[in-house]
Amino acid sequence: MERKTMKYDVLQVLALLLLAVCVQGLVRLLVDGERGLLGGLPGGFVPLLLTYAVLTAVGVPAAAWAHSRAKALGRR
């Protein structure tokens, strides 16, 4: 049972890491113009901006969902 509930903790950590990296990349792209971690992607400014924005938008609900699942199982 412990192993099953632990997966939500791991998923929450991974989602928060995704969120932190993508928000930082998004801010750097907008403020400094640095392409950041995903700078090797093809395309210009707009595709990179959209990629960072979509990954940020995915990280928020993924972390919230994992937190709510862990809480429902008594992990929080």
C-alpha positions in Angstrom: 0.0 0.0 0.0 2.8 2.4 0.8 4.4 2.0 -2.7 1.0 2.8 -4.4 0.6 6.1 -2.5 4.2 7.1 -3.0 3.7 7.4 -6.8 1.5 10.5 -6.3 4.3 12.1 -4.3 6.8 11.4 -7.0 4.4 12.7 -9.7 3.8 15.8 -7.7 7.6 16.5 -7.4 8.1 15.9 -11.1 5.2 18.2 -12.0 6.6 20.9 -9.8 10.0 20.5 -11.3 8.4 20.8 -14.8 6.6 23.9 -13.6 9.6 25.6 -12.1 11.8 25.0 -15.1 9.2 26.1 -17.6 8.2 29.2 -15.6 11.8 30.2 -15.3 12.4 29.6 -19.1 9.2 31.6 -19.9 10.3 34.6 -17.8 13.9 34.5 -19.2 12.6 34.4 -22.7 10.3 37.4 -22.1 12.6 39.5 -20.0 16.1 38.7 -21.3 15.5 37.1 -24.7 17.5 34.0 -23.6 16.2 30.8 -25.1 16.9 28.8 -22.0 16.7 25.0 -21.7 14.5 24.4 -24.7 16.6 26.8 -26.9 17.5 24.0 -29.2 14.0 23.6 -30.5 13.4 24.6 -34.1 11.5 27.8 -34.8 11.7 31.3 -33.5 10.5 33.2 -30.5 6.7 32.4 -30.8 7.0 28.6 -31.0 9.4 28.6 -28.0 7.1 30.9 -26.1 4.1 28.6 -26.8 6.1 25.6 -25.8 7.0 27.1 -22.4 3.5 28.3 -21.9 1.9 24.9 -22.7 4.3 23.0 -20.5 3.7 25.5 -17.6 -0.1 25.1 -18.1 0.4 21.3 -17.9 2.5 21.4 -14.8 0.0 23.3 -12.7 -3.0 20.9 -12.9 -0.7 17.9 -12.9 0.8 19.0 -9.5 -2.6 19.9 -8.2 -4.1 16.5 -9.2 -1.2 14.6 -7.7 -1.5 16.6 -4.5 -5.2 15.9 -4.2 -4.7 12.2 -4.9 -2.0 12.0 -2.2 -4.2 13.9 0.2 -7.2 11.6 -0.5 -5.0 8.6 0.4 -3.9 10.2 3.6 -0.4 11.3 2.5 -1.0 15.0 3.4 
